Amino acid sequence: MSEECIFCKIASKEKQAYIIYEDNLCMAFLDAFPVTEGHTLIIPKEHYKNIYEIPEDILVHIMKISKRLALDYQQIFNTVGLNIIQSNGTVAKQTVFHFHVHLVPRYHQDGLILFRHHFARNENNLVQAYRKIVDFQKQSNKAE
């Protein structure tokens, strides 16, 4: 637990939140600054800074809870879509450095615009990225 972390304080019940799900590994609560009705955060109870630190079994568990809540929200809020957002690092707009997943229910004409693409796509960019990934995977697999 990090003493300065707002999500650690919520997990330990030092700070109030509208908790909608909780088990021994994670909890889900309404975002204090929602962008749509039902905007929810799901966090591990233990402090992991980002996706690079969180153990895979806890990550899988959080995604299972995300799906369960997503299905519930279709009925509760009559959603027509859902964004699942997870950011890592300042440049990715992570503002609380405790791993968390945003469930953002979507509605017709909700006005929310999440992504603006600025990276110029061309076939050369795709080929270069593909080669870097495949070459890395081949090297990584040799080590196993």
N, C-alpha and C positions, 0 to 999 in steps of 0.2 A: 504494500500500500504506500502510496506517495502522499505525504501530509499536505502538499499544496494542491493536489489534484481534485477538482470538483467532482469528477465521477467516482473517485475512491470515497469521497465523503458521502455521496449518495448511496454507494454500495454498502457502506458501513452504517447507514442511517443517521449520520451526523448532519446531513443536509436533506431537507424535504424535497420530494419529487412525487409526481403522480405515477406511481409504480403500477404497471398493468400486468406484469409477469415477473416471477422470480423463482429460481431454483438454486441448487447449491453451486452452480457454475456461472450463471449469468442473471441479468435482470433487464427488463425493458420498461421504459418510462417515457412519458410524453415529453417532447422537446420543449424547453422553456420559451423558445423563440420559433414557433412553428411556421413553416412556409405554406402548409395546407392543413386542413382539419385532419387530425389523427397522426400527424408527423411524430414518429416514435424513434427513440434511440435504444439500441440493444448493446449492452456492454458486458464484458467478462467481469466477474467480481474481483478477480485479482488484477493488478496493474500490469498491463503490457502496453508499451508505448505505441505500437503500430503492428501492421501485418507481418513485418519481418521478425517480430518477437513472439507473437502469440502461438502457442502450441496448436498443431493441426487438429487435435481432437476437440479442443475448445472452440476453434473456428468452425468446425463441422457442426457442433452443437448449436452455436449461434445461428448458423444458416438454417438449421432445422426449425428453430424457434421463429426465425424470420418468415419462413414459408407458412408456418402455422398462423402467425399473426396476419400475414398477407391474405390468406384465405378467409380469416375472420373479418378482416376489414372490407372485403368485397360485400359481405352481408351487412355489417354494422353501418358502414358509411356509403354503401352503394357506389364503390369506386369503379372507375373504368380502366384503371391502370395503376401501376405502382413503380416508383423508382427505388432501387436499393443502391445506396451510395456509401462508399467507404473510402476515405481519403488518408493518404500517408505523406506527411511532410508539409512544411510551410508552403512550398510552391504548388502543392495539390490542394491548398486551402484547408488543411487540418489546423484547427484552432485549439482543440483540447487534445493533449498528447497522452491519451488513454484510448486504446483501440475501441472503436465504436462503429456501428452500422446504423445508417439512417434508413428508415422505412418512410417513404414519402408517398402517401396516397394521392392518386391523380384523379381529376374530375374534368369533365368537358368544360372547356373555356375557363380553366382555373388561372390562366395568365402566367403560370410559372414557366420560365425559360431557363433551362439548366446548362445547355452546352452551346457554345459558339465555336465552330471549327476555324482555326486560323492556320493550321499546318497545311501547306500546299501539297496536295497529293499528286504524285505522278508514279508511273510504273517503276522508275528507277529507285525511288524511296522505298517502295514495297519490296522490291527484290533485295536491296541492301539490308533492310531490316530482317527479312526472311533468312538471308544467308548468315547474318550475325547470330540469330537465334539457333538455327540448325547447327552451325559450327560449334557453338557453345554446348549444345545438348550432346553432340557427338563426343566432344572432349570430356564432358562430365560423365557420360556413360562409360567411357574407357576406364575411368578411375574406380568404378564400382566393381 
